[in-house]
Amino acid sequence: MEKLEQSGLSKEELITVFKQVLMGRRLDERLWQLTRIGKSSFNISGQGAELAQVAMAMAFETDKDYFLPYYRDMTACLVWGMTPKDIIMASFGKDADPNSHGRQMPNHYGSKEHRIVSHSSTVSTQMPLATGVAYAAQLENADYIALTTTGEGSANQGEVQEAMNFAGVKKLPVVFVIENNGYAISVGTREQYANEDFSHRGPAYGFPGYTVDGNDFVAAYKACKEAADRARSGEGPTLIELVVARLTSHSADDDQSIYRSEEELTELKEKDPLAAFTKQMIDQGYLTEEEIEEIEEKIKQEINEATDAAEAEADPSADSLYDQVWA
């Protein structure tokens, strides 16, 4: 694992990275709490992928690039500009929810203000949409690129292959990221695809593919930055496979202890990337334990305030049912 200074980011930027990773974890934990006490109907978690998502999102110009995420990308959406209140309002289904004004399930992220394109419950349909966004950029000769993500299970859908094929043919400014957490709900990778690495599919469509340890911030950031720079300079797409952990069950409606052994789940917790990154920040002199405790307290307060503010927002009214549905 490379030293954090090799990322090229300043101390202040790396401290921001830590805060974003920690916010992603603590906010996700709050969403689970809201589900378990009956205030929210559903949650599908990104716990274990927060570090990779921050590394990925920071490699792009979030003030002009487009992001087409999938349902585990809450932390990346926070980096892209969404707020904890935005996320919690979506979980509550509030009218002011910027994702869909309460019309989508939780974890279906979207923000017109931040160029985050909403996705459907049908997995991986965001991939051809991202290719379309990138094609528009190419036709307009515009200086924005598209980032799109999905899981390794969803990436076996036919529309993903069509999206990558067209992007490769046209050399479009798009970056495809597969967040490989080892399971498509309960199905392990060896039953999902025959490639040794998912990234091997990139060259099949005419562009580079890289497999990167998502628990190594520097490696993940550098790979995504290189892919973003490549797309922006007109060299076409890149496929990046970020190998991450899935610390929770597939969703609030799943129990992974049925299909994952107790030994595997124990090992997962021992390799928690948040704990490893926290230790790395301390060992390399970026933060002290006291400073981390202060950050924890501020994040807890921010999440509590966001929860109260989101819950106080109005629910959608019945007579607005057809509003915000069609352009």
C-alpha positions as CSV (number, residue, x, y, z in Angstrom):
1,M,0.0,0.0,0.0
2,E,1.4,3.3,-1.1
3,K,2.0,6.2,1.4
4,L,-0.8,8.8,1.3
5,E,1.6,11.5,0.2
6,Q,2.0,9.7,-3.1
7,S,-1.6,10.6,-4.0
8,G,-0.4,14.1,-4.8
9,L,-3.1,15.5,-2.5
10,S,-2.4,18.0,0.3
11,K,-2.7,17.3,4.0
12,E,-5.9,19.3,4.0
13,E,-7.4,17.3,1.1
14,L,-6.5,14.0,2.8
15,I,-8.2,15.1,6.0
16,T,-11.2,16.0,3.9
17,V,-11.0,12.5,2.4
18,F,-11.1,11.0,5.9
19,K,-14.1,13.1,6.9
20,Q,-16.0,12.0,3.8
21,V,-15.2,8.4,4.4
22,L,-16.3,8.6,8.0
23,M,-19.5,10.6,7.1
24,G,-20.4,7.9,4.6
25,R,-20.1,5.2,7.2
26,R,-21.9,7.0,10.0
27,L,-24.7,8.2,7.7
28,D,-25.2,4.6,6.4
29,E,-25.4,3.4,9.9
30,R,-28.1,6.0,10.6
31,L,-30.1,4.8,7.6
32,W,-30.0,1.3,9.0
33,Q,-31.2,2.6,12.3
34,L,-34.1,4.4,10.7
35,T,-35.1,1.2,8.8
36,R,-34.9,-1.0,12.0
37,I,-37.2,1.4,14.0
38,G,-39.7,1.5,11.2
39,K,-39.2,5.1,10.1
40,S,-37.8,4.1,6.7
41,S,-38.8,1.1,4.5
42,F,-35.5,0.0,3.0
43,N,-31.7,0.4,2.9
44,I,-29.1,-1.0,0.7
45,S,-25.6,-0.4,2.0
46,G,-22.2,0.7,0.8
47,Q,-20.4,-0.1,4.0
48,G,-17.0,-1.4,3.1
49,A,-16.8,0.6,-0.2
50,E,-16.7,4.2,1.2
51,L,-12.9,4.6,0.8
52,A,-13.0,3.5,-2.8
53,Q,-16.0,5.7,-3.6
54,V,-14.3,8.8,-2.2
55,A,-11.1,8.0,-4.2
56,M,-13.2,7.5,-7.3
57,A,-15.3,10.7,-7.0
58,M,-12.4,12.9,-6.1
59,A,-10.7,12.1,-9.4
60,F,-13.5,13.9,-11.3
61,E,-14.4,17.5,-11.7
62,T,-17.7,17.4,-9.8
63,D,-18.7,20.9,-10.8
64,K,-19.1,19.9,-14.5
65,D,-18.9,16.1,-14.9
66,Y,-21.9,13.8,-14.8
67,F,-22.3,10.9,-12.4
68,L,-24.6,8.0,-13.1
69,P,-24.4,6.0,-9.9
70,Y,-25.9,2.7,-8.6
71,Y,-27.7,2.1,-5.4
72,R,-24.6,1.6,-3.1
73,D,-23.0,4.9,-4.1
74,M,-24.2,7.1,-1.3
75,T,-20.7,8.2,-0.2
76,A,-19.7,9.1,-3.7
77,C,-22.9,11.1,-4.1
78,L,-21.9,13.1,-0.9
79,V,-18.6,13.9,-2.5
80,W,-20.4,14.9,-5.7
81,G,-22.3,17.5,-3.7
82,M,-25.4,16.0,-2.1
83,T,-26.0,16.5,1.7
84,P,-26.8,14.2,4.5
85,K,-30.3,15.8,4.6
86,D,-30.8,15.1,0.9
87,I,-30.0,11.4,1.6
88,I,-32.2,11.1,4.6
89,M,-35.1,12.9,2.9
90,A,-35.0,10.3,0.2
91,S,-35.1,7.6,2.8
92,F,-38.2,9.2,4.4
93,G,-39.8,9.9,0.9
94,K,-40.2,13.6,1.5
95,D,-41.5,16.1,-1.0
96,A,-38.3,18.1,-0.9
97,D,-36.2,15.1,-1.6
98,P,-34.0,16.1,-4.6
99,N,-33.5,12.5,-5.7
100,S,-37.2,12.0,-6.8
101,H,-39.5,14.1,-4.6
102,G,-40.4,11.0,-2.7
103,R,-41.2,9.0,-5.8
104,Q,-38.3,6.5,-5.8
105,M,-37.2,3.9,-3.4
106,P,-34.4,4.9,-0.9
107,N,-30.9,4.6,-2.4
108,H,-32.0,5.7,-5.9
109,Y,-29.8,8.7,-6.1
110,G,-30.2,11.7,-8.4
111,S,-29.7,15.5,-8.2
112,K,-30.3,17.7,-11.2
113,E,-28.3,20.5,-9.4
114,H,-25.2,18.3,-9.1
115,R,-25.5,16.4,-12.5
116,I,-26.2,13.1,-10.7
117,V,-28.6,11.2,-13.1
118,S,-31.3,9.2,-11.3
119,H,-31.3,5.5,-12.0
120,S,-34.0,2.8,-12.0
121,S,-34.6,-0.3,-9.9
122,T,-33.8,-2.3,-13.0
123,V,-30.1,-2.8,-12.5
124,S,-27.4,-1.3,-14.7
125,T,-29.7,0.7,-16.9
126,Q,-27.5,3.7,-15.9
127,M,-24.7,2.3,-18.1
128,P,-26.2,2.9,-21.6
129,L,-27.5,6.3,-20.2
130,A,-23.9,7.2,-19.3
131,T,-22.8,6.3,-22.8
132,G,-25.5,8.6,-24.1
133,V,-24.3,11.4,-21.9
134,A,-20.7,10.9,-23.1
135,Y,-21.9,10.8,-26.7
136,A,-23.6,14.1,-26.2
137,A,-20.4,15.6,-24.8
138,Q,-18.5,14.3,-27.9
139,L,-21.1,15.7,-30.4
140,E,-21.1,19.0,-28.6
141,N,-17.3,19.1,-28.3
142,A,-18.0,19.9,-24.6
143,D,-15.5,19.6,-21.7
144,Y,-17.4,17.2,-19.5
145,I,-17.2,13.5,-19.0
146,A,-19.4,10.8,-17.6
147,L,-18.7,8.4,-14.7
148,T,-21.0,5.4,-14.2
149,T,-20.9,2.6,-11.7
150,T,-22.5,-0.7,-10.9
151,G,-21.8,-4.0,-9.1
152,E,-20.1,-7.0,-10.6
153,G,-23.3,-9.0,-10.6
154,S,-25.3,-6.3,-12.3
155,A,-22.5,-5.8,-14.8
156,N,-23.3,-9.1,-16.5
157,Q,-26.5,-7.6,-17.8
158,G,-26.8,-7.3,-21.6
159,E,-27.2,-3.5,-21.7
160,V,-23.8,-3.1,-20.0
161,Q,-22.1,-4.9,-22.9
162,E,-24.0,-2.8,-25.4
163,A,-23.0,0.4,-23.5
164,M,-19.3,-0.6,-23.4
165,N,-19.2,-1.7,-27.0
166,F,-20.7,1.5,-28.3
167,A,-18.5,3.6,-26.1
168,G,-15.4,1.7,-27.4
169,V,-16.4,2.1,-31.0
170,K,-17.0,5.9,-30.6
171,K,-14.1,6.4,-28.1
172,L,-16.5,8.2,-25.8
173,P,-15.5,10.2,-22.7
174,V,-16.9,7.8,-20.2
175,V,-15.4,5.9,-17.3
176,F,-17.1,2.6,-16.3
177,V,-16.5,1.5,-12.7
178,I,-17.4,-1.9,-11.4
179,E,-17.5,-2.1,-7.6
180,N,-16.8,-5.7,-7.0
181,N,-17.8,-6.7,-3.5
182,G,-17.7,-10.5,-4.2
183,Y,-21.4,-11.1,-4.2
184,A,-24.4,-10.6,-6.4
185,I,-26.9,-10.8,-3.5
186,S,-26.0,-14.4,-2.4
187,V,-24.1,-15.5,-5.5
188,G,-20.2,-15.4,-5.3
189,T,-18.1,-14.2,-8.2
190,R,-17.0,-17.6,-9.4
191,E,-20.6,-18.4,-10.2
192,Q,-21.1,-15.0,-11.9
193,Y,-18.3,-14.8,-14.6
194,A,-15.4,-16.9,-15.9
195,N,-12.8,-14.1,-16.2
196,E,-10.1,-14.1,-13.6
197,D,-10.6,-10.3,-13.3
198,F,-13.7,-8.4,-14.4
199,S,-11.4,-5.7,-15.9
200,H,-10.4,-8.1,-18.7
201,R,-13.6,-7.1,-20.5
202,G,-12.3,-3.6,-21.2
203,P,-9.8,-4.6,-23.9
204,A,-12.5,-6.8,-25.5
205,Y,-14.3,-3.6,-26.2
206,G,-11.3,-1.7,-27.3
207,F,-10.2,0.2,-24.2
208,P,-8.0,-0.4,-21.1
209,G,-9.3,-2.3,-18.1
210,Y,-7.7,-2.2,-14.6
211,T,-8.3,-4.1,-11.4
212,V,-7.6,-2.0,-8.3
213,D,-7.6,-2.7,-4.6
214,G,-10.4,-0.4,-3.4
215,N,-9.0,-0.5,0.1
216,D,-5.9,1.3,-1.1
217,F,-6.8,4.9,-1.4
218,V,-3.8,6.0,-3.4
219,A,-4.1,3.2,-5.9
220,A,-7.8,3.7,-6.4
221,Y,-7.5,7.5,-6.7
222,K,-4.6,7.3,-9.2
223,A,-6.4,4.8,-11.4
224,C,-9.6,6.8,-11.5
225,K,-7.7,10.1,-12.1
226,E,-5.8,8.5,-15.0
227,A,-9.1,7.3,-16.4
228,A,-10.8,10.7,-16.0
229,D,-7.8,12.5,-17.6
230,R,-7.8,10.0,-20.5
231,A,-11.5,10.5,-21.2
232,R,-11.2,14.3,-21.0
233,S,-8.3,14.3,-23.5
234,G,-10.3,12.4,-26.1
235,E,-8.7,9.0,-25.7
236,G,-11.9,7.2,-24.9
237,P,-13.3,5.0,-22.1
238,T,-11.7,3.0,-19.3
239,L,-13.0,0.1,-17.3
240,I,-12.0,0.1,-13.7
241,E,-12.8,-2.8,-11.3
242,L,-12.6,-1.6,-7.7
243,V,-12.3,-4.6,-5.4
244,V,-14.2,-3.7,-2.2
245,A,-15.8,-5.4,0.7
246,R,-19.5,-5.7,1.5
247,L,-19.7,-5.5,5.3
248,T,-23.5,-5.8,5.5
249,S,-26.1,-8.0,4.0
250,H,-27.2,-7.3,0.5
251,S,-30.0,-5.1,1.8
252,A,-32.3,-4.6,4.7
253,D,-34.3,-7.5,3.4
254,D,-31.4,-9.9,3.3
255,D,-29.5,-12.0,5.9
256,Q,-26.0,-12.8,4.6
257,S,-25.3,-15.2,7.5
258,I,-27.3,-17.7,5.6
259,Y,-24.8,-17.9,2.8
260,R,-21.6,-16.5,4.2
261,S,-19.7,-18.4,6.9
262,E,-19.1,-17.0,10.4
263,E,-15.3,-17.1,9.7
264,E,-15.7,-15.0,6.5
265,L,-17.9,-12.4,8.3
266,T,-15.4,-12.2,11.1
267,E,-12.5,-11.7,8.7
268,L,-14.5,-9.0,6.9
269,K,-14.8,-7.0,10.1
270,E,-11.1,-7.4,10.9
271,K,-10.3,-6.0,7.4
272,D,-12.7,-3.0,7.6
273,P,-11.2,-0.3,5.3
274,L,-12.4,2.5,7.6
275,A,-10.3,1.1,10.5
276,A,-7.3,0.6,8.2
277,F,-7.5,4.1,6.8
278,T,-7.9,5.6,10.2
279,K,-4.8,3.8,11.3
280,Q,-3.0,5.0,8.2
281,M,-4.0,8.6,8.8
282,I,-2.6,8.4,12.4
283,D,0.5,6.5,11.5
284,Q,1.5,8.8,8.7
285,G,0.9,12.0,10.8
286,Y,-2.2,13.4,9.2
287,L,-4.5,13.2,12.3
288,T,-4.2,12.4,16.0
289,E,-6.6,10.2,17.9
290,E,-7.9,13.3,19.7
291,E,-8.6,15.1,16.3
292,I,-10.4,12.0,15.1
293,E,-12.7,12.0,18.2
294,E,-13.5,15.7,17.4
295,I,-14.4,14.8,13.8
296,E,-16.5,11.9,15.0
297,E,-18.5,14.2,17.3
298,K,-19.0,16.9,14.6
299,I,-20.2,14.2,12.2
300,K,-22.6,12.8,14.8
301,Q,-24.1,16.2,15.4
302,E,-24.4,16.9,11.7
303,I,-26.2,13.6,11.1
304,N,-28.5,14.2,14.0
305,E,-29.4,17.7,12.8
306,A,-29.9,16.4,9.2
307,T,-32.2,13.6,10.5
308,D,-34.4,16.0,12.5
309,A,-34.5,18.5,9.6
310,A,-35.4,15.8,7.1
311,E,-38.1,14.3,9.3
312,A,-39.7,17.8,9.7
313,E,-40.1,18.2,5.9
314,A,-43.6,17.7,4.4
315,D,-44.6,14.5,2.7
316,P,-45.8,14.6,-0.9
317,S,-49.5,15.4,-1.3
318,A,-51.8,13.1,-3.1
319,D,-52.8,15.8,-5.6
320,S,-49.1,16.1,-6.7
321,L,-48.9,12.4,-7.8
322,Y,-48.2,13.2,-11.4
323,D,-45.9,16.1,-10.8
324,Q,-42.2,15.6,-11.4
325,V,-42.9,12.4,-13.3
326,W,-42.6,13.6,-17.0
327,A,-40.3,16.2,-18.4
